[in-house]
Amino acid sequence: MSEPRKTLRLNAFAAADIARAAEILRAGGLVAFPTETVYGLGANALSAEAVEQIFTAKQRPHWDPLIVHIAEREQLQQIAVASSEAERLMDAFWPGPLTLLLPRTSAIPDSVTAGRPLVGIRIPAHAVAQALLRAAGLPIAAPSANTFGHTSPTTAEHVLADLDGRIDAVLDGGATEVGVESTVVGLCEDAEEHWQGVTLYRAGAVTIPMLENVIGTGGVIPYIVPREGSPTPESLPSPGIGIRHYAPRARVILVEEDFARSRKPIELALVDTIDQHAEQKIGVMLPEDWNASCADAVFHWGPWQQPEVLAHRLYAGLRALDDAGCAVIVCPVPQSSGIAEAIRDRLQKAARLT
C-alpha cells in the first residue's frame, strides 16, 4: 500500500474546486469525481505513472482494464480509431452511459487496456464530469472509485469509506443519477471487416433494445464469461466482467421468482429465505410495500416496478446493510429487461454466482 495522503473533499459546484481538481490531475494525481453512473477514480490516461496509481489505490489487478473518459469527440483521434458504425453509436448515446471498445493509438499506455489492442472510451453526461474533463484538458482513465471488487460508490461518502488517505481528492457532487456502471460494448466484424453487430460485455442504462434501435434487431451478442478460466487471468477483454465484483462484505443471497416451476410469489420466497438464515444478522433489500418484519435490518429499496429507482439505490442499499453489521443480505432480483438486466448482472457478481 502507498504512503497515506491527505484526501481533499472538494465542492463539485465551486469553480475554484473544479480548477483545483484539474490541477491535481495535470500534476499526475488521483481525483474521484461523479459521473451519471457511479463515482470514478481519475488519473491522466496518457501517463503510465499516473495510471499506475489507480491500481495501487484501488488494489486493482493489472489484468482488469480501465475506461477512458473524454469531454468531446474531437479528443477521440488522439487515443482511438473509430469506424462509421462506432460513430453511429456515438451519435445516439454520447454523452451518456455507453462505453465503446475501440482500437487504441500508441498514446494510451498498456496498463490502461491490460495490454490489449482495444481501449474503452466514453463521454460522460454528468455536468461535473464534463467540467472537470474540460478544465483538465486531458483524457482521464477512471474506473469506479472503490477498492477492487467492492460495492461501487454513488456518493462521496462511499468513496471516502474505501479510499480516504489513498487518493488526492474527491469532488463531492452528491448522489449519482443512474447508480450502476456504464454499458460496455465491442464492435464485431468478420475476417473481411463486414459489420456483425456488437458484443455486450456489461449491461447498463443503455439497454439492449436501445442498442438494437440503432444497429438493428438481433445485433447485440451477450458476452459469456468463461467459467473454466483462471481466477487470475492474463487480461480481461473489458472492464467489469470479473467473476467477483460489486460485492459488499456480507454474503449476498438472491431470491428470484421461478415462473416455470410455479413456485411461491417472490415476496413470500423472500420471507422464507430470511427465515432460513435466522441464526445470523440478516439485512434485506426490501421493495416498497413488501413486508419482511423478520429481518434484522431493512433498506427500503423503492418501487418494485420501477427498475430505474432500484438501480439508482442498489449500491447505497448494499453499503448501508454492510454498515449495519449484517452477515447476510437477502435481495430479490428483478426480471431481466431494460436496466433490470444490469441490476441482475451486478447482484449475480456480488453473490459470486457468475
C-alpha positions as a LaTeX table, in Angstrom:
\begin{tabular}{lrrr}
\hline
Residue & $x$ (\AA) & $y$ (\AA) & $z$ (\AA) \\
\hline
Met1 & 0.00 & 0.00 & 0.00 \\
Ser2 & 1.21 & 3.52 & $-0.82$ \\
Glu3 & 2.01 & 6.13 & 1.83 \\
Pro4 & $-1.11$ & 7.80 & 3.29 \\
Arg5 & $-2.18$ & 11.05 & 1.62 \\
Lys6 & $-4.42$ & 13.84 & 2.79 \\
Thr7 & $-7.57$ & 13.41 & 0.72 \\
Leu8 & $-9.21$ & 16.74 & $-0.04$ \\
Arg9 & $-13.00$ & 16.90 & $-0.12$ \\
Leu10 & $-13.81$ & 19.44 & $-2.81$ \\
Asn11 & $-17.11$ & 21.05 & $-3.76$ \\
Ala12 & $-18.10$ & 19.93 & $-7.25$ \\
Phe13 & $-20.20$ & 23.08 & $-7.72$ \\
Ala14 & $-17.43$ & 25.55 & $-6.91$ \\
Ala15 & $-15.36$ & 26.70 & $-9.90$ \\
Ala16 & $-12.23$ & 27.06 & $-7.75$ \\
Asp17 & $-12.54$ & 23.45 & $-6.56$ \\
Ile18 & $-13.02$ & 22.17 & $-10.13$ \\
Ala19 & $-9.86$ & 24.06 & $-11.06$ \\
Arg20 & $-8.01$ & 22.55 & $-8.09$ \\
Ala21 & $-9.08$ & 19.04 & $-9.08$ \\
Ala22 & $-7.97$ & 19.65 & $-12.67$ \\
Glu23 & $-4.62$ & 20.89 & $-11.42$ \\
Ile24 & $-4.15$ & 17.69 & $-9.39$ \\
Leu25 & $-4.90$ & 15.58 & $-12.46$ \\
Arg26 & $-2.47$ & 17.52 & $-14.66$ \\
Ala27 & 0.20 & 17.06 & $-11.97$ \\
Gly28 & $-0.24$ & 13.27 & $-12.09$ \\
Gly29 & $-2.52$ & 12.86 & $-9.05$ \\
Leu30 & $-5.77$ & 11.00 & $-8.36$ \\
Val31 & $-9.21$ & 12.62 & $-8.17$ \\
Ala32 & $-12.54$ & 10.87 & $-7.58$ \\
Phe33 & $-15.45$ & 12.57 & $-9.32$ \\
Pro34 & $-19.14$ & 11.94 & $-10.02$ \\
Thr35 & $-20.47$ & 10.76 & $-13.33$ \\
Glu36 & $-24.08$ & 9.95 & $-14.16$ \\
Thr37 & $-23.35$ & 6.27 & $-13.41$ \\
Val38 & $-21.07$ & 5.99 & $-10.33$ \\
Tyr39 & $-18.09$ & 7.93 & $-8.94$ \\
Gly40 & $-14.91$ & 7.36 & $-10.95$ \\
Leu41 & $-11.29$ & 7.47 & $-9.79$ \\
Gly42 & $-9.50$ & 9.61 & $-12.34$ \\
Ala43 & $-5.89$ & 9.91 & $-13.50$ \\
Asn44 & $-4.22$ & 11.23 & $-16.65$ \\
Ala45 & $-4.85$ & 8.46 & $-19.18$ \\
Leu46 & $-1.75$ & 9.41 & $-21.18$ \\
Ser47 & 0.64 & 8.92 & $-18.25$ \\
Ala48 & 1.64 & 5.38 & $-17.29$ \\
Glu49 & 2.89 & 6.69 & $-13.94$ \\
Ala50 & $-0.40$ & 8.40 & $-13.12$ \\
Val51 & $-2.45$ & 5.36 & $-14.21$ \\
Glu52 & $-0.34$ & 3.07 & $-12.05$ \\
Gln53 & $-1.55$ & 4.99 & $-9.00$ \\
Ile54 & $-5.12$ & 3.90 & $-9.78$ \\
Phe55 & $-4.12$ & 0.26 & $-9.50$ \\
Thr56 & $-2.25$ & 0.92 & $-6.27$ \\
Ala57 & $-5.03$ & 2.94 & $-4.61$ \\
Lys58 & $-7.79$ & 0.51 & $-5.58$ \\
Gln59 & $-5.64$ & $-2.61$ & $-5.05$ \\
Arg60 & $-6.79$ & $-3.48$ & $-8.56$ \\
Pro61 & $-5.08$ & $-6.26$ & $-10.52$ \\
His62 & $-3.46$ & $-5.23$ & $-13.78$ \\
Trp63 & $-5.45$ & $-7.79$ & $-15.77$ \\
Asp64 & $-8.57$ & $-5.62$ & $-15.36$ \\
Pro65 & $-8.60$ & $-2.77$ & $-17.94$ \\
Leu66 & $-9.78$ & 0.81 & $-17.37$ \\
Ile67 & $-12.23$ & 3.13 & $-19.13$ \\
Val68 & $-11.03$ & 6.44 & $-20.55$ \\
His69 & $-13.31$ & 9.48 & $-20.27$ \\
Ile70 & $-13.16$ & 12.39 & $-22.70$ \\
Ala71 & $-15.02$ & 15.70 & $-22.88$ \\
Glu72 & $-15.74$ & 15.78 & $-26.62$ \\
Arg73 & $-15.45$ & 13.73 & $-29.79$ \\
Glu74 & $-12.53$ & 15.81 & $-31.08$ \\
Gln75 & $-10.31$ & 14.20 & $-28.42$ \\
Leu76 & $-11.03$ & 10.72 & $-29.73$ \\
Gln77 & $-8.50$ & 10.74 & $-32.57$ \\
Gln78 & $-5.66$ & 11.15 & $-30.07$ \\
Ile79 & $-6.45$ & 7.87 & $-28.32$ \\
Ala80 & $-8.53$ & 5.59 & $-30.59$ \\
Val81 & $-9.73$ & 4.82 & $-34.10$ \\
Ala82 & $-13.48$ & 4.88 & $-34.71$ \\
Ser83 & $-15.32$ & 3.17 & $-37.57$ \\
Ser84 & $-18.50$ & 4.53 & $-39.13$ \\
Glu85 & $-20.52$ & 2.02 & $-37.06$ \\
Ala86 & $-18.88$ & 3.28 & $-33.88$ \\
Glu87 & $-19.78$ & 6.82 & $-34.95$ \\
Arg88 & $-23.44$ & 5.78 & $-35.24$ \\
Leu89 & $-23.42$ & 4.61 & $-31.64$ \\
Met90 & $-21.67$ & 7.78 & $-30.50$ \\
Asp91 & $-24.27$ & 9.88 & $-32.30$ \\
Ala92 & $-27.03$ & 8.01 & $-30.49$ \\
Phe93 & $-25.62$ & 7.68 & $-26.96$ \\
Trp94 & $-22.82$ & 10.18 & $-26.31$ \\
Pro95 & $-22.65$ & 11.96 & $-23.97$ \\
Gly96 & $-24.06$ & 9.18 & $-21.82$ \\
Pro97 & $-23.54$ & 5.84 & $-20.10$ \\
Leu98 & $-22.17$ & 3.87 & $-23.07$ \\
Thr99 & $-18.53$ & 2.72 & $-23.25$ \\
Leu100 & $-17.19$ & 1.65 & $-26.64$ \\
Leu101 & $-14.17$ & $-0.64$ & $-27.04$ \\
Leu102 & $-12.16$ & 0.79 & $-29.91$ \\
Pro103 & $-8.69$ & 0.20 & $-31.42$ \\
Arg104 & $-6.24$ & 2.25 & $-29.35$ \\
Thr105 & $-3.44$ & 4.51 & $-30.50$ \\
Ser106 & 0.10 & 4.40 & $-29.15$ \\
Ala107 & $-0.72$ & 7.35 & $-26.88$ \\
Ile108 & $-2.55$ & 5.02 & $-24.47$ \\
Pro109 & $-0.30$ & 3.12 & $-22.02$ \\
Asp110 & $-0.56$ & $-0.67$ & $-21.95$ \\
Ser111 & $-1.75$ & $-0.60$ & $-18.35$ \\
Val112 & $-4.98$ & 1.16 & $-19.35$ \\
Thr113 & $-6.01$ & $-1.72$ & $-21.64$ \\
Ala114 & $-4.39$ & $-4.63$ & $-19.77$ \\
Gly115 & $-2.09$ & $-4.95$ & $-22.79$ \\
Arg116 & $-4.94$ & $-5.49$ & $-25.24$ \\
Pro117 & $-5.40$ & $-3.60$ & $-28.54$ \\
Leu118 & $-8.78$ & $-2.06$ & $-27.62$ \\
Val119 & $-9.48$ & 0.78 & $-25.22$ \\
Gly120 & $-12.82$ & 1.53 & $-23.55$ \\
Ile121 & $-13.94$ & 5.13 & $-24.11$ \\
Arg122 & $-16.97$ & 7.21 & $-23.24$ \\
Ile123 & $-18.12$ & 10.81 & $-22.90$ \\
Pro124 & $-19.97$ & 11.17 & $-19.59$ \\
Ala125 & $-23.16$ & 13.23 & $-19.48$ \\
His126 & $-22.70$ & 14.47 & $-15.90$ \\
Ala127 & $-22.12$ & 18.24 & $-15.72$ \\
Val128 & $-19.39$ & 17.92 & $-13.05$ \\
Ala129 & $-17.51$ & 15.26 & $-15.01$ \\
Gln130 & $-17.76$ & 17.43 & $-18.12$ \\
Ala131 & $-16.47$ & 20.49 & $-16.27$ \\
Leu132 & $-13.54$ & 18.57 & $-14.81$ \\
Leu133 & $-12.55$ & 17.00 & $-18.13$ \\
Arg134 & $-12.63$ & 20.37 & $-19.87$ \\
Ala135 & $-10.67$ & 22.07 & $-17.11$ \\
Ala136 & $-8.02$ & 19.33 & $-17.09$ \\
Gly137 & $-7.74$ & 19.24 & $-20.87$ \\
Leu138 & $-6.83$ & 15.55 & $-20.71$ \\
Pro139 & $-8.39$ & 12.17 & $-21.37$ \\
Ile140 & $-8.97$ & 10.71 & $-17.92$ \\
Ala141 & $-8.75$ & 6.99 & $-17.09$ \\
Ala142 & $-11.36$ & 6.33 & $-14.40$ \\
Pro143 & $-12.67$ & 3.03 & $-13.05$ \\
Ser144 & $-15.12$ & 3.14 & $-10.15$ \\
Ala145 & $-13.69$ & 4.89 & $-7.07$ \\
Asn146 & $-13.72$ & 1.96 & $-4.64$ \\
Thr147 & $-11.38$ & $-0.79$ & $-3.55$ \\
Phe148 & $-11.26$ & $-3.58$ & $-6.11$ \\
Gly149 & $-14.22$ & $-5.94$ & $-6.07$ \\
His150 & $-16.16$ & $-3.88$ & $-3.52$ \\
Thr151 & $-19.55$ & $-2.25$ & $-4.00$ \\
Ser152 & $-19.23$ & 0.75 & $-6.32$ \\
Pro153 & $-19.63$ & 4.28 & $-4.88$ \\
Thr154 & $-22.57$ & 6.52 & $-5.67$ \\
Thr155 & $-21.73$ & 9.27 & $-3.15$ \\
Ala156 & $-18.57$ & 10.99 & $-1.97$ \\
Glu157 & $-19.06$ & 9.32 & 1.42 \\
His158 & $-18.80$ & 5.91 & $-0.28$ \\
Val159 & $-15.56$ & 6.98 & $-1.97$ \\
Leu160 & $-14.02$ & 8.13 & 1.30 \\
Ala161 & $-15.11$ & 4.96 & 3.09 \\
Asp162 & $-12.87$ & 3.00 & 0.70 \\
Leu163 & $-10.14$ & 5.40 & $-0.43$ \\
Asp164 & $-9.64$ & 8.12 & 2.17 \\
Gly165 & $-5.87$ & 8.56 & 2.56 \\
Arg166 & $-5.15$ & 6.76 & $-0.72$ \\
Ile167 & $-6.16$ & 9.46 & $-3.22$ \\
Asp168 & $-5.57$ & 13.19 & $-3.51$ \\
Ala169 & $-9.14$ & 14.48 & $-3.70$ \\
Val170 & $-12.82$ & 13.69 & $-4.16$ \\
Leu171 & $-15.17$ & 16.12 & $-5.88$ \\
Asp172 & $-18.42$ & 15.90 & $-3.94$ \\
Gly173 & $-21.31$ & 16.28 & $-6.36$ \\
Gly174 & $-23.97$ & 14.47 & $-4.36$ \\
Ala175 & $-25.52$ & 11.13 & $-5.30$ \\
Thr176 & $-25.15$ & 9.88 & $-8.86$ \\
Glu177 & $-28.24$ & 9.51 & $-11.03$ \\
Val178 & $-28.10$ & 6.10 & $-12.74$ \\
Gly179 & $-26.41$ & 4.17 & $-9.92$ \\
Val180 & $-24.83$ & 1.35 & $-11.97$ \\
Glu181 & $-21.79$ & 1.42 & $-14.25$ \\
Ser182 & $-21.89$ & 2.18 & $-17.97$ \\
Thr183 & $-22.92$ & $-0.29$ & $-20.63$ \\
Val184 & $-19.80$ & $-1.66$ & $-22.38$ \\
Val185 & $-19.90$ & $-2.91$ & $-25.98$ \\
Gly186 & $-17.32$ & $-4.01$ & $-28.52$ \\
Leu187 & $-17.90$ & $-3.82$ & $-32.26$ \\
Cys188 & $-17.93$ & $-7.12$ & $-34.16$ \\
Glu189 & $-16.59$ & $-7.61$ & $-37.67$ \\
Asp190 & $-15.78$ & $-10.78$ & $-39.60$ \\
Ala191 & $-12.46$ & $-11.55$ & $-41.32$ \\
Glu192 & $-13.49$ & $-9.36$ & $-44.29$ \\
Glu193 & $-14.37$ & $-6.49$ & $-41.91$ \\
His194 & $-18.10$ & $-6.87$ & $-42.53$ \\
Trp195 & $-20.27$ & $-5.42$ & $-39.76$ \\
Gln196 & $-21.67$ & $-8.12$ & $-37.45$ \\
Gly197 & $-23.20$ & $-6.09$ & $-34.61$ \\
Val198 & $-21.84$ & $-5.57$ & $-31.10$ \\
Thr199 & $-20.75$ & $-7.73$ & $-28.19$ \\
Leu200 & $-22.35$ & $-6.67$ & $-24.91$ \\
Tyr201 & $-19.69$ & $-7.04$ & $-22.23$ \\
Arg202 & $-21.56$ & $-5.26$ & $-19.44$ \\
Ala203 & $-25.21$ & $-4.28$ & $-19.15$ \\
Gly204 & $-26.13$ & $-0.77$ & $-18.06$ \\
Ala205 & $-28.56$ & 2.09 & $-18.61$ \\
Val206 & $-28.07$ & 1.87 & $-22.38$ \\
Thr207 & $-30.11$ & $-1.30$ & $-22.80$ \\
Ile208 & $-30.25$ & $-3.99$ & $-25.48$ \\
Pro209 & $-33.49$ & $-2.59$ & $-27.01$ \\
Met210 & $-31.91$ & 0.86 & $-27.14$ \\
Leu211 & $-28.82$ & $-0.52$ & $-28.90$ \\
Glu212 & $-30.92$ & $-2.56$ & $-31.32$ \\
Asn213 & $-32.93$ & 0.52 & $-32.18$ \\
Val214 & $-29.70$ & 1.89 & $-33.67$ \\
Ile215 & $-27.93$ & $-1.18$ & $-35.05$ \\
Gly216 & $-30.86$ & $-3.47$ & $-35.83$ \\
Thr217 & $-32.73$ & $-6.30$ & $-34.13$ \\
Gly218 & $-30.51$ & $-9.20$ & $-33.17$ \\
Gly219 & $-27.37$ & $-7.12$ & $-33.45$ \\
Val220 & $-26.38$ & $-7.46$ & $-29.77$ \\
Ile221 & $-24.43$ & $-10.56$ & $-28.72$ \\
Pro222 & $-24.04$ & $-11.01$ & $-24.94$ \\
Tyr223 & $-20.52$ & $-11.89$ & $-23.80$ \\
Ile224 & $-20.35$ & $-15.14$ & $-21.85$ \\
Val225 & $-17.79$ & $-15.15$ & $-19.05$ \\
Pro226 & $-15.76$ & $-18.40$ & $-19.27$ \\
Arg227 & $-16.41$ & $-20.46$ & $-16.12$ \\
Glu228 & $-13.32$ & $-22.61$ & $-16.53$ \\
Gly229 & $-10.93$ & $-19.69$ & $-16.82$ \\
Ser230 & $-8.10$ & $-18.95$ & $-14.44$ \\
Pro231 & $-9.06$ & $-16.90$ & $-11.35$ \\
Thr232 & $-6.05$ & $-14.68$ & $-12.16$ \\
Pro233 & $-6.29$ & $-14.23$ & $-15.96$ \\
Glu234 & $-3.57$ & $-12.64$ & $-18.05$ \\
Ser235 & $-6.02$ & $-9.91$ & $-19.04$ \\
Leu236 & $-9.76$ & $-9.34$ & $-19.46$ \\
Pro237 & $-11.28$ & $-8.04$ & $-22.71$ \\
Ser238 & $-13.46$ & $-5.49$ & $-20.88$ \\
Pro239 & $-13.83$ & $-3.81$ & $-17.51$ \\
Gly240 & $-16.48$ & $-5.16$ & $-15.15$ \\
Ile241 & $-16.61$ & $-8.80$ & $-16.24$ \\
Gly242 & $-14.64$ & $-10.35$ & $-13.40$ \\
Ile243 & $-16.36$ & $-13.26$ & $-11.66$ \\
Arg244 & $-16.43$ & $-11.49$ & $-8.29$ \\
His245 & $-17.34$ & $-7.83$ & $-8.43$ \\
Tyr246 & $-19.57$ & $-5.17$ & $-6.86$ \\
Ala247 & $-19.63$ & $-7.14$ & $-3.60$ \\
Pro248 & $-20.31$ & $-5.98$ & $-0.03$ \\
Arg249 & $-18.55$ & $-7.64$ & 2.91 \\
Ala250 & $-21.74$ & $-9.51$ & 3.79 \\
Arg251 & $-22.78$ & $-12.66$ & 1.97 \\
Val252 & $-25.42$ & $-11.83$ & $-0.65$ \\
Ile253 & $-28.28$ & $-14.30$ & $-1.15$ \\
Leu254 & $-30.53$ & $-13.76$ & $-4.16$ \\
Val255 & $-34.24$ & $-14.56$ & $-4.39$ \\
Glu256 & $-35.86$ & $-14.98$ & $-7.79$ \\
Glu257 & $-39.36$ & $-15.81$ & $-8.94$ \\
Asp258 & $-39.44$ & $-19.10$ & $-10.83$ \\
Phe259 & $-42.50$ & $-18.91$ & $-13.07$ \\
Ala260 & $-41.56$ & $-22.13$ & $-14.89$ \\
Arg261 & $-41.92$ & $-24.19$ & $-11.70$ \\
Ser262 & $-44.86$ & $-22.20$ & $-10.32$ \\
Arg263 & $-43.14$ & $-21.58$ & $-7.01$ \\
Lys264 & $-44.31$ & $-19.10$ & $-4.39$ \\
Pro265 & $-44.51$ & $-15.44$ & $-5.35$ \\
Ile266 & $-41.17$ & $-13.75$ & $-4.89$ \\
Glu267 & $-42.30$ & $-11.73$ & $-1.84$ \\
Leu268 & $-43.14$ & $-14.92$ & 0.07 \\
Ala269 & $-39.94$ & $-16.58$ & $-1.14$ \\
Leu270 & $-38.02$ & $-13.59$ & 0.27 \\
Val271 & $-39.52$ & $-14.13$ & 3.73 \\
Asp272 & $-38.79$ & $-17.87$ & 3.57 \\
Thr273 & $-35.16$ & $-17.16$ & 2.69 \\
Ile274 & $-34.80$ & $-14.76$ & 5.61 \\
Asp275 & $-36.25$ & $-17.42$ & 7.96 \\
Gln276 & $-33.75$ & $-19.98$ & 6.71 \\
His277 & $-30.83$ & $-17.79$ & 7.85 \\
Ala278 & $-32.29$ & $-16.55$ & 11.13 \\
Glu279 & $-29.20$ & $-17.62$ & 13.09 \\
Gln280 & $-27.23$ & $-14.74$ & 11.50 \\
Lys281 & $-27.83$ & $-10.99$ & 11.38 \\
Ile282 & $-29.97$ & $-10.58$ & 8.28 \\
Gly283 & $-30.38$ & $-7.49$ & 6.15 \\
Val284 & $-32.85$ & $-7.22$ & 3.31 \\
Met285 & $-33.11$ & $-5.04$ & 0.22 \\
Leu286 & $-36.86$ & $-4.51$ & 0.54 \\
Pro287 & $-39.05$ & $-3.21$ & $-2.28$ \\
Glu288 & $-41.76$ & $-0.70$ & $-1.45$ \\
Asp289 & $-44.92$ & $-2.16$ & 0.14 \\
Trp290 & $-43.30$ & $-5.55$ & 0.75 \\
Asn291 & $-43.14$ & $-6.99$ & 4.27 \\
Ala292 & $-40.07$ & $-8.57$ & 5.86 \\
Ser293 & $-40.55$ & $-7.92$ & 9.57 \\
Cys294 & $-38.42$ & $-10.96$ & 10.38 \\
Ala295 & $-35.24$ & $-9.24$ & 9.09 \\
Asp296 & $-32.80$ & $-7.55$ & 11.47 \\
Ala297 & $-32.12$ & $-4.59$ & 9.16 \\
Val298 & $-34.08$ & $-3.24$ & 6.21 \\
Phe299 & $-33.08$ & $-0.98$ & 3.34 \\
His300 & $-36.16$ & 0.49 & 1.68 \\
Trp301 & $-35.19$ & $-0.07$ & $-1.91$ \\
Gly302 & $-38.03$ & 1.55 & $-3.88$ \\
Pro303 & $-40.99$ & 0.55 & $-6.09$ \\
Trp304 & $-40.53$ & $-2.96$ & $-7.49$ \\
Gln305 & $-41.98$ & $-1.94$ & $-10.87$ \\
Gln306 & $-39.52$ & 0.95 & $-11.28$ \\
Pro307 & $-36.13$ & $-0.64$ & $-12.05$ \\
Glu308 & $-34.53$ & 2.77 & $-12.66$ \\
Val309 & $-35.16$ & 3.61 & $-8.99$ \\
Leu310 & $-33.85$ & 0.19 & $-7.90$ \\
Ala311 & $-30.67$ & 0.72 & $-9.94$ \\
His312 & $-30.18$ & 4.21 & $-8.51$ \\
Arg313 & $-30.39$ & 2.89 & $-4.92$ \\
Leu314 & $-28.75$ & $-0.54$ & $-5.36$ \\
Tyr315 & $-25.21$ & 0.19 & $-4.16$ \\
Ala316 & $-26.37$ & 2.60 & $-1.44$ \\
Gly317 & $-28.51$ & $-0.19$ & $-0.04$ \\
Leu318 & $-25.79$ & $-2.83$ & $-0.09$ \\
Arg319 & $-23.40$ & $-0.43$ & 1.63 \\
Ala320 & $-25.98$ & 0.61 & 4.24 \\
Leu321 & $-26.70$ & $-3.00$ & 5.21 \\
Asp322 & $-22.97$ & $-3.72$ & 5.34 \\
Asp323 & $-22.51$ & $-0.73$ & 7.64 \\
Ala324 & $-25.32$ & $-2.08$ & 9.84 \\
Gly325 & $-23.19$ & $-5.15$ & 10.50 \\
Cys326 & $-25.29$ & $-7.66$ & 8.58 \\
Ala327 & $-23.67$ & $-11.03$ & 7.94 \\
Val328 & $-26.16$ & $-11.87$ & 5.19 \\
Ile329 & $-28.01$ & $-9.60$ & 2.76 \\
Val330 & $-31.10$ & $-11.09$ & 1.11 \\
Cys331 & $-32.07$ & $-9.42$ & $-2.14$ \\
Pro332 & $-34.86$ & $-10.10$ & $-4.65$ \\
Val333 & $-33.83$ & $-9.96$ & $-8.31$ \\
Pro334 & $-35.94$ & $-8.04$ & $-10.87$ \\
Gln335 & $-36.84$ & $-9.77$ & $-14.11$ \\
Ser336 & $-34.29$ & $-9.28$ & $-16.90$ \\
Ser337 & $-35.47$ & $-6.45$ & $-19.13$ \\
Gly338 & $-34.09$ & $-2.95$ & $-19.65$ \\
Ile339 & $-31.92$ & $-1.72$ & $-16.82$ \\
Ala340 & $-33.13$ & $-4.64$ & $-14.70$ \\
Glu341 & $-30.61$ & $-6.68$ & $-16.69$ \\
Ala342 & $-27.84$ & $-4.50$ & $-15.26$ \\
Ile343 & $-29.22$ & $-4.95$ & $-11.72$ \\
Arg344 & $-29.27$ & $-8.71$ & $-12.21$ \\
Asp345 & $-25.68$ & $-8.71$ & $-13.51$ \\
Arg346 & $-24.40$ & $-6.71$ & $-10.53$ \\
Leu347 & $-26.26$ & $-8.84$ & $-7.99$ \\
Gln348 & $-25.06$ & $-12.11$ & $-9.51$ \\
Lys349 & $-21.47$ & $-10.91$ & $-9.31$ \\
Ala350 & $-21.97$ & $-9.58$ & $-5.77$ \\
Ala351 & $-23.33$ & $-13.01$ & $-4.82$ \\
Arg352 & $-20.40$ & $-14.65$ & $-6.64$ \\
Leu353 & $-22.72$ & $-16.61$ & $-8.92$ \\
Thr354 & $-21.08$ & $-15.67$ & $-12.24$ \\
\hline
\end{tabular}
